[in-house]
């Protein structure tokens, strides 16, 4: 009988761990599916998916941790060893909670950023910064829970931080410039910008050291954050992505300007309605503004969804307008200049 109890005393802890492992598997397969179904029924499907992804694999770990903890209470081991194991269990549990909170925070911020009016994606710098803050707090909580005083550690980190800051001035300058870019919202991922030095393209990412711009021909431009924030640039996506564009042209002095205006506006409306990238409900307009050497010049104003759409809209407008001008007999004059040659006596 005593032998059976002794065997049971050693087998029971392993049985508890195995039982908790099986229970964790069942809960992860069934429980997370039920969570998704409940979230879908209540209209919170996106949140349910995010929570389920964050908990996948972690729930099983928590059940195993619980099983190991209970097993240590019944397993015949030394008290100091038991305390060490329990502290390791606590540290593992807190680390897993920190990991889950980090994933949830980044996912929720990404969800809300994509739900905004502009649908601006989350930059890698903001994601790294969010994870860094959460993991730092989690690490401090773990150290404190293990009975280690964190005050001397923070003091040492503060002194060491000064030395590190002096050694990494350029890196820190780019880091804080990147944070400034993110918080000011003057440049966002997905915006089309043009620098004063001529580089232009879509912002694909704002990282901790540089901002990455993708040109229309698929080339990447890497710009240090400190350079970007101190330079002049034009953001074609602010204050909104819709953009007013202009087309400059000139007609002959023999043209009927009333007819020119009517025909040009008609073609402009047609382009706005039919060409992808145009704003269908926008009323295009034109203004005559100059008597030039060989033509009366005018500017046509159109509106597009975003900067890159001006290419196809201008392309179609010029083609259709020239064809219609030819049908209406409206002349687009060649550039000419009168030349004065004084009389010379030979």
C-alpha positions as CSV (number, residue, x, y, z in Angstrom):
1,X,0.0,0.0,0.0
2,X,2.8,2.4,0.9
3,X,4.6,1.5,-2.3
4,X,1.5,2.4,-4.3
5,X,1.2,5.7,-2.5
6,X,4.8,6.5,-3.2
7,X,4.4,5.7,-6.9
8,X,1.2,7.7,-7.0
9,X,3.0,10.6,-5.4
10,X,5.5,10.7,-8.3
11,X,3.0,9.9,-11.1
12,X,0.3,12.4,-10.0
13,X,2.3,15.6,-10.8
14,X,3.1,14.3,-14.4
15,X,-0.5,13.3,-14.8
16,X,-1.6,16.8,-13.8
17,X,0.8,18.3,-16.4
18,X,-0.5,16.0,-19.1
19,X,-4.1,16.7,-18.1
20,X,-3.5,20.5,-18.3
21,X,-1.8,20.0,-21.7
22,X,-4.8,18.1,-23.1
23,X,-7.3,20.6,-21.6
24,X,-5.3,23.5,-23.1
25,X,-5.5,21.9,-26.6
26,X,-9.2,21.4,-26.3
27,X,-9.8,25.0,-25.1
28,X,-7.6,26.4,-27.9
29,X,-9.4,24.5,-30.6
30,X,-13.0,24.9,-29.2
31,X,-12.7,28.1,-27.1
32,X,-11.1,30.3,-29.7
33,X,-13.6,29.1,-32.4
34,X,-16.5,30.0,-30.0
35,X,-14.9,33.4,-29.4
36,X,-14.8,34.1,-33.1
37,X,-18.4,33.0,-33.5
38,X,-19.6,35.1,-30.6
39,X,-17.7,38.2,-31.9
40,X,-19.3,37.7,-35.4
41,X,-22.8,37.5,-33.9
42,X,-22.3,40.6,-31.9
43,X,-20.8,42.6,-34.7
44,X,-17.3,42.6,-33.2
45,X,-15.7,40.2,-35.7
46,X,-12.5,42.2,-36.2
47,X,-11.9,42.3,-32.5
48,X,-12.6,38.6,-32.1
49,X,-10.1,37.7,-34.9
50,X,-7.4,39.9,-33.3
51,X,-7.9,38.4,-29.8
52,X,-7.9,34.9,-31.2
53,X,-4.7,35.4,-33.1
54,X,-3.0,36.9,-30.1
55,X,-4.1,34.0,-27.8
56,X,-3.2,31.2,-30.3
57,X,-0.5,29.1,-28.7
58,X,-0.5,31.2,-25.6
59,X,-3.6,29.6,-24.1
60,X,-2.0,26.2,-24.3
61,X,1.1,27.6,-22.5
62,X,-1.0,29.0,-19.7
63,X,-2.7,25.7,-19.1
64,X,0.6,23.9,-19.0
65,X,2.0,26.6,-16.6
66,X,-1.0,26.1,-14.4
67,X,-0.4,22.3,-14.5
68,X,3.2,22.6,-13.6
69,X,2.4,25.0,-10.7
70,X,-0.1,22.6,-9.2
71,X,2.3,19.7,-9.8
72,X,5.1,21.5,-7.8
73,X,2.7,21.6,-4.8
74,X,2.3,17.8,-4.7
75,X,5.8,16.8,-6.0
76,X,8.2,15.8,-3.2
77,X,11.0,18.3,-3.8
78,X,13.1,20.6,-1.7
79,X,11.5,23.9,-0.7
80,X,14.2,26.1,-2.2
81,X,13.9,24.2,-5.5
82,X,10.1,24.6,-5.4
83,X,10.4,28.3,-4.9
84,X,12.8,28.6,-7.8
85,X,10.5,26.7,-10.1
86,X,7.5,28.8,-9.0
87,X,9.4,32.0,-9.7
88,X,10.4,30.7,-13.1
89,X,6.7,29.8,-13.7
90,X,5.7,33.3,-12.7
91,X,8.3,34.9,-14.9
92,X,7.2,32.8,-17.9
93,X,3.5,33.7,-17.3
94,X,4.3,37.4,-17.1
95,X,6.4,37.2,-20.2
96,X,3.6,35.5,-22.1
97,X,1.1,38.1,-20.9
98,X,3.5,40.9,-22.1
99,X,3.7,39.2,-25.5
100,X,-0.1,39.0,-25.8
101,X,-0.6,42.6,-24.7
102,X,2.0,43.7,-27.2
103,X,0.3,41.9,-30.1
104,X,-3.1,43.2,-29.0
105,X,-1.9,46.8,-28.8
106,X,-0.2,46.8,-32.2
107,X,-3.2,45.0,-33.9
108,X,-5.8,47.4,-32.4
109,X,-3.8,50.5,-33.3
110,X,-3.4,49.1,-36.9
111,X,-7.1,48.4,-37.0
112,X,-8.1,51.9,-36.0
113,X,-5.5,53.5,-38.2
114,X,-6.9,51.6,-41.2
115,X,-10.4,52.6,-40.3
116,X,-9.6,56.3,-40.5
117,X,-10.7,58.5,-43.3
118,X,-7.4,58.2,-45.1
119,X,-6.8,54.6,-44.3
120,X,-3.2,55.3,-43.4
121,X,-1.2,52.0,-42.7
122,X,0.8,51.6,-39.5
123,X,4.4,52.5,-39.9
124,X,7.1,50.1,-38.6
125,X,8.6,52.8,-36.3
126,X,5.3,53.1,-34.5
127,X,5.0,49.4,-34.2
128,X,8.5,49.0,-32.9
129,X,8.0,51.9,-30.4
130,X,4.7,50.3,-29.1
131,X,6.4,46.9,-28.6
132,X,9.4,48.5,-27.0
133,X,7.3,50.4,-24.4
134,X,5.2,47.3,-23.6
135,X,8.2,44.9,-23.4
136,X,10.1,47.4,-21.2
137,X,7.2,47.7,-18.7
138,X,6.8,43.9,-18.8
139,X,10.5,43.3,-18.1
140,X,10.4,45.7,-15.1
141,X,7.3,43.9,-13.7
142,X,9.0,40.5,-14.1
143,X,12.2,41.7,-12.4
144,X,10.2,43.3,-9.6
145,X,8.1,40.1,-9.2
146,X,11.3,38.0,-8.8
147,X,12.3,40.1,-5.8
148,X,15.0,42.1,-7.5
149,X,15.1,45.9,-6.7
150,X,14.7,47.8,-9.9
151,X,15.7,51.3,-8.5
152,X,19.5,50.6,-8.8
153,X,19.0,49.1,-12.2
154,X,17.2,52.2,-13.4
155,X,19.9,54.4,-12.0
156,X,22.6,52.3,-13.8
157,X,20.6,52.5,-17.0
158,X,20.3,56.2,-16.7
159,X,24.0,56.7,-16.3
160,X,24.7,54.3,-19.1
161,X,22.1,55.9,-21.3
162,X,24.0,59.2,-21.3
163,X,27.1,57.4,-22.7
164,X,25.1,55.5,-25.2
165,X,23.3,58.7,-26.3
166,X,26.6,60.5,-27.0
167,X,27.9,57.5,-29.0
168,X,24.7,57.2,-31.1
169,X,23.9,60.8,-31.8
170,X,23.0,60.3,-35.5
171,X,20.9,57.2,-34.8
172,X,19.0,58.9,-32.0
173,X,18.5,62.0,-34.1
174,X,16.9,59.9,-36.8
175,X,14.8,58.0,-34.2
176,X,13.4,61.2,-32.7
177,X,12.9,62.8,-36.1
178,X,10.9,59.7,-37.1
179,X,8.8,60.1,-34.0
180,X,8.3,63.7,-34.8
181,X,7.2,62.8,-38.3
182,X,4.6,60.3,-36.9
183,X,3.2,62.6,-34.3
184,X,3.0,65.7,-36.5
185,X,1.1,63.7,-39.2
186,X,2.7,65.9,-41.9
187,X,3.9,62.7,-43.7
188,X,2.0,59.4,-43.5
189,X,2.5,56.0,-45.0
190,X,0.7,56.0,-48.3
191,X,1.2,59.8,-49.0
192,X,2.7,61.0,-52.3
193,X,5.5,63.5,-51.5
194,X,8.0,65.5,-53.5
195,X,11.2,66.7,-51.9
196,X,12.8,70.1,-52.6
197,X,15.8,68.2,-54.1
198,X,13.5,66.6,-56.7
199,X,12.9,63.1,-55.3
200,X,9.2,62.0,-55.3
201,X,7.0,59.0,-54.7
202,X,4.8,57.2,-52.3
203,X,5.8,56.8,-48.7
204,X,5.9,53.0,-48.0
205,X,7.3,53.0,-44.5
206,X,8.6,55.3,-41.8
207,X,11.3,53.2,-40.0
208,X,13.3,54.0,-36.9
209,X,16.2,55.4,-39.0
210,X,14.8,56.3,-42.4
211,X,11.7,57.0,-44.5
212,X,11.3,54.8,-47.5
213,X,9.8,56.3,-50.7
214,X,8.7,54.3,-53.7
215,X,9.0,56.0,-57.1
216,X,6.5,55.5,-59.8
217,X,9.0,53.2,-61.7
218,X,9.2,51.0,-58.6
219,X,12.6,52.3,-57.4
220,X,13.1,52.8,-53.7
221,X,14.5,56.0,-52.2
222,X,15.9,55.8,-48.7
223,X,15.9,59.2,-46.8
224,X,17.2,59.7,-43.3
225,X,14.4,60.9,-41.0
226,X,16.5,63.9,-39.8
227,X,17.0,65.0,-43.4
228,X,13.4,64.7,-44.3
229,X,12.1,66.7,-41.3
230,X,14.6,69.5,-41.9
231,X,14.0,69.8,-45.7
232,X,11.3,71.3,-47.8
233,X,8.8,69.0,-49.3
234,X,5.3,69.0,-50.9
235,X,2.7,66.5,-49.7
236,X,0.1,65.9,-52.4
237,X,-2.1,63.9,-50.0
238,X,-2.7,66.8,-47.5
239,X,-5.0,68.2,-46.5
240,X,-6.8,65.6,-48.6
241,X,-5.9,63.2,-51.4
242,X,-8.2,64.7,-53.9
243,X,-6.2,67.1,-56.0
244,X,-7.0,70.0,-58.4
245,X,-4.8,69.8,-61.5
246,X,-4.3,72.2,-64.4
247,X,-3.8,71.8,-68.2
248,X,-2.3,74.8,-70.0
249,X,-3.1,75.4,-73.7
250,X,-3.5,78.1,-76.3
251,X,-5.9,78.7,-79.2
252,X,-5.6,80.9,-82.3
253,X,-6.5,84.6,-82.3
254,X,-9.1,83.7,-84.9
255,X,-11.0,81.4,-82.5
256,X,-14.4,82.2,-81.1
257,X,-13.6,82.2,-77.3
258,X,-17.3,81.4,-76.3
259,X,-17.1,78.3,-78.5
260,X,-13.7,77.4,-77.2
261,X,-15.0,77.6,-73.6
262,X,-18.1,75.6,-74.3
263,X,-16.3,72.8,-76.2
264,X,-13.4,72.6,-73.7
265,X,-15.8,72.3,-70.7
266,X,-17.8,69.7,-72.4
267,X,-14.8,67.5,-73.0
268,X,-13.5,68.1,-69.4
269,X,-16.9,67.0,-68.0
270,X,-16.8,63.9,-70.2
271,X,-13.3,63.0,-68.9
272,X,-14.4,63.5,-65.3
273,X,-17.3,61.2,-65.9
274,X,-15.6,58.4,-67.9
275,X,-11.9,58.3,-67.0
276,X,-11.0,56.3,-63.9
277,X,-9.3,58.7,-61.4
278,X,-11.5,61.7,-62.2
279,X,-14.1,63.1,-59.8
280,X,-17.5,62.6,-61.5
281,X,-19.4,65.3,-59.5
282,X,-16.7,67.9,-60.0
283,X,-17.6,70.9,-62.3
284,X,-14.5,71.6,-64.4
285,X,-13.8,75.2,-65.3
286,X,-11.3,77.3,-67.4
287,X,-9.8,80.8,-67.3
288,X,-8.3,82.8,-70.2
289,X,-5.3,84.6,-68.8
290,X,-2.9,85.8,-71.5
291,X,-2.5,87.3,-75.0
292,X,0.7,85.5,-76.1
293,X,2.8,85.9,-79.3
294,X,0.8,83.4,-81.3
295,X,-2.2,82.3,-79.2
296,X,-4.7,83.3,-76.5
297,X,-3.7,81.1,-73.5
298,X,-6.1,79.5,-71.1
299,X,-5.9,77.1,-68.1
300,X,-8.3,74.2,-67.6
301,X,-9.0,73.0,-64.0
302,X,-9.7,69.3,-63.4
303,X,-9.9,67.2,-60.2
304,X,-8.5,63.7,-59.5
305,X,-8.8,61.2,-56.7
306,X,-5.0,61.3,-55.9
307,X,-1.8,62.6,-57.4
308,X,-0.9,59.7,-59.6
309,X,-4.3,59.8,-61.3
310,X,-3.4,63.1,-63.0
311,X,-1.3,61.1,-65.6
312,X,-4.2,59.2,-67.1
313,X,-6.7,62.1,-66.7
314,X,-4.4,64.6,-68.6
315,X,-3.6,62.0,-71.2
316,X,-7.3,61.3,-72.0
317,X,-8.2,65.0,-71.8
318,X,-5.5,66.1,-74.3
319,X,-6.4,63.3,-76.8
320,X,-10.1,64.0,-76.7
321,X,-9.8,67.8,-76.8
322,X,-7.5,67.8,-79.8
323,X,-9.9,65.5,-81.7
324,X,-12.9,67.7,-80.9
325,X,-11.1,70.9,-81.8
326,X,-10.3,69.4,-85.2
327,X,-14.0,68.6,-85.7
328,X,-15.1,72.1,-84.5
329,X,-12.4,73.9,-86.6
330,X,-10.7,75.4,-83.5
331,X,-7.0,75.9,-84.3
332,X,-4.2,75.1,-81.9
333,X,-1.4,77.3,-83.4
334,X,2.2,76.3,-83.7
335,X,4.7,78.4,-81.6
336,X,5.8,81.3,-83.7
337,X,7.6,84.6,-83.1
338,X,8.0,87.6,-85.3
339,X,11.6,88.4,-86.1
340,X,12.7,92.0,-86.9
341,X,15.7,92.3,-89.3
342,X,16.8,95.9,-89.7
343,X,17.7,97.3,-93.1
344,X,21.4,97.2,-93.9
345,X,23.2,99.4,-96.3
346,X,25.8,97.7,-98.4
